[in-house]
Amino acid sequence: KRMPVFISDLNNGLGDLGYYGIPIVKTQGVKVAAHHVGQTLDEKALRSHDHQGDPSIIEANQRFVASFFPGLEATPFRSESCLYTTTPDYHYVLDKVPGAGAPIILAGGGAGGAPP
């Protein structure tokens, strides 16, 4: 009934950083994603991005689910691209905003990758 967060460094054929997944709280299901793959969008492309899932990424995710989670339906009930900001080396950055005092910034690695 419960599924933990998971990370796999298995080569997904699209990039070298594998897959991750998290349970979806509001709907029965699991978010499965190929990590750090897809288009890099500039500011102009970001404004017109339609969030449609890329077919090659969807297929890679389906293969991963079918291989490692035989109890899950491999065909997604919904698919969309998950956009996030990352650093060039994909490492996290924790730091204070200069002159702002209190807030700490987390950047990189897909910090916005939580389900809706």
Secondary structure, DSSP 4 states (H G I P E B T S, - for coil): -----EEE----SS-TT-EEEEE-SSSSSEEEEETT-S----HHHHHH---BPPHHHHHHHHHHHHHH-TTS-SS-S--B-------TT---EEEEPTTT-S-EEEESS-TT----
